[in-house]
Amino acid sequence: MARIHLVRNKEDIAPEHYPLFEELAALRGLISGPSTVVLNSPPLARPWNEISEYLHRKSIVEDPHAELAVMTTAREKDCQYVFSAHVRIGRRVGVPEASIECARGKTDTTGLPEHDAMVITYTRQLLRQNRVQQPVFDFLLNAHGPAWLIELTAWIGRYGALAGLINAFEVPAGEGGEPLPAMPFTTPPTGSPVAPPLAQPRVPLVNDRDMVPAEHQPIFDAIIQARGAVRGPFALVMHSPPLAKLFVDLDSYLRTESPLQGPLRELIMLATAREKDCRFVWAAHVPYARQLGLSEATIAAVAMRGDLSALPEADRDTAEYVRQLLRTNRVPQVLFDRIRNRHGVPWMVEMTCLMGQYGILAGIINACELAPDPEREQMPLG
């Protein structure tokens, strides 16, 4: 049973949101899965959903590769719901059974078609190690180009984010789905040294209007208007301009309209950056965290992956929620209840989506080896 009320009928939300509900239901024929969670915060639902709609309807990643990446992500995140939903699609679009079983069982990729093996390996490395080895990155980049690889990474990050929603709120999988085999859970190692990013990113930054095809220059201009410049992860996602615009739209909502404001918003982003070993996001957001009043003790505990017990209760629980969900793919009930009682369900939904958004951006940054400004405060390597 889910931990919250799942929005499946328009009567579950306020009447002013009925048109939104009907619009989203018309896209897939019904409201299901992660949407039943996100609609607990209706203003978030449209910008959140539009990224999935782009990937499913317009992505340049071929269906078999996209679905294989999704299945591999679901397995790595221990998300039965996503795996069950996509294994059927995977077979329909031609993913070989051997590749499906490799993703399902976390087995060796030896003997698979070369592209399938590389997609699985890329996904596993990004989710397990927060980095991708150069030969794997180069194979896919040379085979498909930067836009394809950015979109593949977005597929992985997006379904990591959706799995986070499903797992945190314990949305049950539908009946008749193919089960994931039970595997002993091993907490991923933390604190081991992580090499700093390369001196130059693996793909060029699209940060000049002249680098963008004429038909997409209005998107570049819109991002300038929203953010003042095209930089950081958005200069990487601009290899796929329509996708970049959707990421900026969601980011703008989360920064300016979401109930997540103040130091806890920045704490969520810093804790996500720390768990994802993303030095760029850390360096970009730690100054804002201080400006908004996040304490030095909280910043230090997150930076060093230290003990959280002495922190103020809201800081402690927020940082622990991020740690638990990203490290174990689950959130203990007592922790979930404390945060729900303190902030309410819509706040928790938006917190989990903010984690997901910055998890996607961190994945793109890490895969492409985008380094932070060396003049900014650096996150510890361990």
C-alpha positions in Angstrom: 0.0 0.0 0.0 1.3 3.4 -0.9 2.3 5.8 1.9 0.1 8.6 0.7 -3.1 9.0 -1.2 -2.5 8.4 -4.9 -4.3 10.8 -7.2 -6.1 8.7 -9.8 -9.3 10.6 -10.2 -9.8 14.3 -10.8 -12.0 14.5 -7.7 -8.9 13.8 -5.7 -7.6 17.3 -6.4 -9.1 20.9 -6.1 -11.5 21.8 -9.0 -9.2 24.5 -10.3 -6.8 21.7 -11.3 -9.3 19.6 -13.2 -8.2 20.9 -16.6 -4.6 19.9 -15.8 -5.7 16.4 -14.7 -7.7 15.9 -17.9 -4.8 17.1 -20.0 -2.4 14.7 -18.3 -4.8 11.8 -18.4 -5.4 12.2 -22.1 -1.7 11.7 -22.8 -1.6 8.1 -21.6 -5.3 7.3 -21.3 -5.2 7.4 -17.4 -3.2 8.7 -14.5 -0.9 6.0 -13.1 2.5 5.4 -11.5 4.6 8.5 -10.6 1.9 10.9 -11.8 -0.4 9.7 -9.0 2.3 10.9 -6.6 3.2 14.2 -8.3 -0.4 15.3 -8.7 -0.4 15.7 -4.9 1.4 19.0 -5.8 -0.6 20.0 -9.0 1.5 23.1 -10.0 4.6 20.8 -10.3 2.8 18.2 -12.4 3.0 19.9 -15.9 6.7 21.0 -15.9 7.6 17.6 -14.3 5.7 15.6 -16.8 6.8 17.4 -19.9 10.3 15.9 -19.7 9.0 12.4 -19.8 6.7 13.3 -22.7 9.6 14.7 -24.7 11.7 11.6 -24.1 8.9 9.2 -25.1 7.7 11.1 -28.1 10.7 13.0 -29.5 14.0 11.6 -28.2 16.6 10.7 -30.8 17.6 7.7 -28.7 16.3 4.6 -30.5 13.5 2.8 -28.6 15.5 -0.4 -27.9 18.4 1.5 -26.4 16.2 3.8 -24.4 14.2 0.9 -23.0 17.3 -1.1 -22.2 18.7 1.9 -20.3 15.4 2.3 -18.4 15.3 -1.4 -17.5 18.9 -1.3 -16.3 18.1 1.8 -14.2 15.1 0.2 -12.7 17.2 -2.9 -11.7 19.9 -0.7 -10.2 17.3 1.3 -8.3 15.4 -1.9 -7.2 12.2 -0.5 -8.6 9.7 -3.3 -9.5 7.1 -0.9 -10.8 9.4 0.7 -13.5 10.9 -2.7 -14.5 7.5 -4.4 -14.9 6.2 -1.5 -16.9 9.1 -1.3 -19.3 10.1 -5.0 -19.8 6.9 -5.4 -21.9 7.8 -2.3 -23.9 11.3 -3.5 -24.3 10.3 -6.7 -25.8 7.8 -5.0 -28.1 10.5 -2.7 -29.5 13.0 -5.5 -30.0 15.3 -5.6 -27.0 16.9 -9.1 -27.1 15.9 -11.4 -24.3 19.5 -12.0 -23.4 19.9 -8.2 -22.8 16.8 -8.0 -20.7 18.0 -10.9 -18.6 21.4 -9.3 -18.2 19.8 -6.1 -16.9 17.3 -8.0 -14.7 20.0 -10.2 -13.1 22.9 -7.7 -12.9 24.9 -10.2 -14.8 28.0 -9.8 -17.0 27.4 -8.3 -20.4 29.7 -10.8 -22.2 28.0 -12.2 -25.3 25.5 -9.4 -25.7 25.3 -7.3 -28.9 28.0 -4.7 -28.5 25.7 -1.7 -28.4 23.5 -3.3 -25.8 26.5 -4.2 -23.7 27.7 -0.6 -23.8 24.3 0.9 -22.9 24.1 -1.4 -19.9 27.7 -0.7 -18.8 27.2 3.0 -19.3 24.1 3.0 -17.1 25.6 0.8 -14.4 28.8 2.9 -14.2 26.9 6.1 -14.0 24.5 4.9 -11.2 27.1 2.9 -9.3 30.2 5.0 -9.5 28.8 8.4 -10.5 31.3 8.4 -13.4 31.7 6.7 -16.8 35.0 5.2 -17.9 36.5 6.9 -20.9 36.3 3.9 -23.4 32.6 3.4 -22.7 31.9 7.1 -23.1 33.9 7.3 -26.3 32.3 4.2 -27.8 28.8 5.7 -27.5 29.9 9.2 -28.3 31.6 8.1 -31.5 28.7 5.9 -32.5 26.0 8.5 -32.0 27.2 12.0 -31.2 26.8 14.4 -28.3 23.0 15.0 -28.6 22.3 11.2 -28.5 24.5 10.7 -25.5 23.1 13.6 -23.6 19.6 12.3 -24.2 20.6 8.7 -23.2 22.0 10.1 -19.9 18.7 12.0 -19.5 16.8 8.8 -19.9 18.9 7.2 -17.1 18.6 10.2 -14.8 14.9 10.6 -15.5 14.0 7.0 -14.7 16.3 7.2 -11.6 14.2 10.1 -10.5 10.9 8.3 -11.2 12.1 5.2 -9.4 12.9 7.5 -6.5 9.4 8.7 -6.4 8.0 5.2 -6.6 10.3 3.8 -3.9 10.0 6.7 -1.5 6.2 6.7 -1.6 6.0 2.9 -2.0 3.7 2.9 -5.0 2.8 -0.8 -5.6 3.6 -2.4 -8.9 0.6 -3.6 -11.0 -0.5 -7.2 -10.8 1.0 -9.7 -13.3 4.3 -7.9 -13.7 7.6 -9.9 -14.1 9.4 -9.8 -10.7 12.9 -8.6 -10.2 14.9 -11.4 -8.5 15.6 -10.7 -4.8 19.2 -9.8 -4.3 21.0 -9.0 -1.0 21.3 -5.3 -0.7 24.8 -3.9 -0.2 25.1 -0.3 0.8 27.2 1.4 -1.9 30.6 2.5 -0.6 30.8 6.1 0.4 33.8 8.2 1.3 36.2 6.5 -1.1 38.3 9.0 -3.1 36.7 10.2 -6.3 38.9 11.7 -9.0 38.2 15.3 -9.8 36.6 16.0 -13.2 38.8 16.3 -16.3 40.3 19.7 -17.1 38.0 20.0 -20.2 34.5 18.5 -20.6 34.1 15.5 -22.8 31.7 17.3 -25.1 31.8 21.0 -26.1 29.6 23.4 -24.1 26.9 25.0 -26.2 27.1 28.5 -24.7 27.2 30.7 -27.7 24.1 31.5 -29.8 25.9 30.9 -33.0 26.5 27.3 -32.0 22.8 26.6 -32.1 20.8 25.9 -35.3 18.7 28.8 -36.4 15.4 27.0 -35.6 16.5 26.5 -32.0 18.0 29.9 -31.3 14.7 31.1 -29.7 15.2 28.4 -27.1 18.7 29.7 -26.5 17.3 33.2 -26.0 14.6 31.9 -23.7 17.2 30.3 -21.5 19.2 33.5 -21.4 16.1 35.3 -20.3 15.3 32.8 -17.6 18.8 32.3 -16.2 20.9 35.2 -17.5 23.3 32.8 -19.4 23.5 29.4 -20.8 26.1 27.7 -18.6 26.8 24.6 -16.5 24.7 21.6 -17.2 22.3 23.6 -19.4 25.2 24.3 -21.8 25.6 20.5 -22.1 21.9 19.8 -22.5 21.8 22.4 -25.2 23.1 19.7 -27.5 19.4 18.8 -27.4 17.8 22.3 -27.3 14.1 21.3 -26.8 15.1 19.1 -23.9 17.2 21.9 -22.4 14.2 24.2 -22.5 12.1 21.7 -20.5 14.9 21.3 -17.9 15.1 25.1 -17.5 11.3 25.4 -17.2 11.2 22.7 -14.4 14.2 24.3 -12.7 12.6 27.7 -12.8 9.5 26.3 -11.2 11.5 24.6 -8.5 13.5 27.7 -7.8 10.8 30.4 -7.8 7.3 28.8 -7.4 7.8 25.7 -5.4 7.0 25.6 -1.6 10.6 24.5 -1.3 12.3 27.7 -0.5 15.0 28.9 1.9 17.9 26.9 3.3 16.2 23.5 3.2 15.9 23.8 -0.6 19.6 24.3 -0.9 20.3 21.6 1.6 18.4 19.1 -0.6 20.6 20.1 -3.6 23.8 20.0 -1.6 23.0 16.6 -0.1 22.1 15.3 -3.6 25.3 16.7 -5.0 27.3 15.0 -2.2 25.7 11.6 -2.8 26.2 12.0 -6.5 29.9 13.1 -6.1 29.0 16.1 -8.2 31.5 18.8 -7.5 30.0 21.3 -10.0 26.6 21.4 -8.3 28.2 21.6 -4.9 30.4 24.5 -5.8 27.5 26.3 -7.5 25.1 26.0 -4.6 27.1 26.2 -1.4 27.3 30.0 -1.5 23.5 30.3 -1.9 23.0 27.9 1.0 25.0 30.2 3.3 23.3 33.3 2.0 19.9 31.7 2.9 21.1 30.8 6.4 22.1 27.1 6.2 24.4 26.5 9.1 28.1 25.8 8.8 27.6 22.7 10.9 25.0 21.3 8.5 27.2 22.1 5.4 30.2 20.4 7.0 28.2 17.3 8.0 26.9 16.9 4.5 30.3 17.7 2.9 32.2 15.1 5.0 29.3 12.6 5.0 29.4 12.9 8.8 27.0 12.3 11.7 23.8 14.2 11.3 22.4 13.6 14.8 23.5 16.9 16.3 21.9 19.1 13.6 18.6 20.9 13.9 15.8 18.4 13.4 14.7 19.7 10.0 18.2 19.8 8.7 18.9 16.3 10.1 15.8 14.7 8.6 16.1 16.4 5.2 19.8 15.3 4.8 19.0 11.8 6.0 16.1 11.4 3.6 18.4 12.2 0.7 21.0 9.8 2.0 18.6 7.0 2.6 16.9 7.2 -0.8 20.0 7.5 -2.8 22.0 5.0 -0.9 19.4 2.3 -0.2 16.6 3.1 -2.6 14.2 3.3 0.3 13.2 5.7 3.2 12.5 4.3 6.7 8.9 4.7 7.8 9.8 6.7 10.9 11.8 9.2 8.9 9.1 9.5 6.3 6.5 10.1 8.9 8.6 12.8 10.7 9.0 14.8 7.5 5.4 14.4 6.4 4.2 15.6 9.8 6.5 18.6 9.7 6.0 19.7 6.1 3.1 17.9 4.6 2.7 15.6 1.5 3.1 18.3 -1.3 6.4 19.4 0.3 7.7 15.9 0.4 6.7 15.3 -3.3 8.5 18.4 -4.3 11.5 17.5 -2.3 11.7 14.1 -4.0 11.3 15.7 -7.4 14.0 18.3 -6.6 16.3 15.4 -5.7 15.4 13.8 -9.0 16.0 16.9 -11.1 19.4 17.5 -9.6 20.2 13.8 -9.8 19.6 14.1 -13.6 21.7 17.2 -13.9 24.5 15.7 -11.8 24.5 12.6 -14.0 24.9 14.7 -17.1 27.6 16.8 -15.4 29.5 13.7 -14.2 29.3 11.7 -17.4 30.6 14.7 -19.4 33.2 15.6 -16.8 32.2 19.2 -16.3 34.5 20.8 -13.7 33.5 23.6 -11.3 35.1 27.0 -11.3 38.4 26.5 -9.4 37.8 29.8 -7.6 34.7 28.4 -5.9 34.6 26.3 -2.8 35.3 22.7 -3.7 33.6 19.6 -2.3 35.9 17.1 -0.6 37.0 14.3 -2.9 36.3 11.5 -0.4 
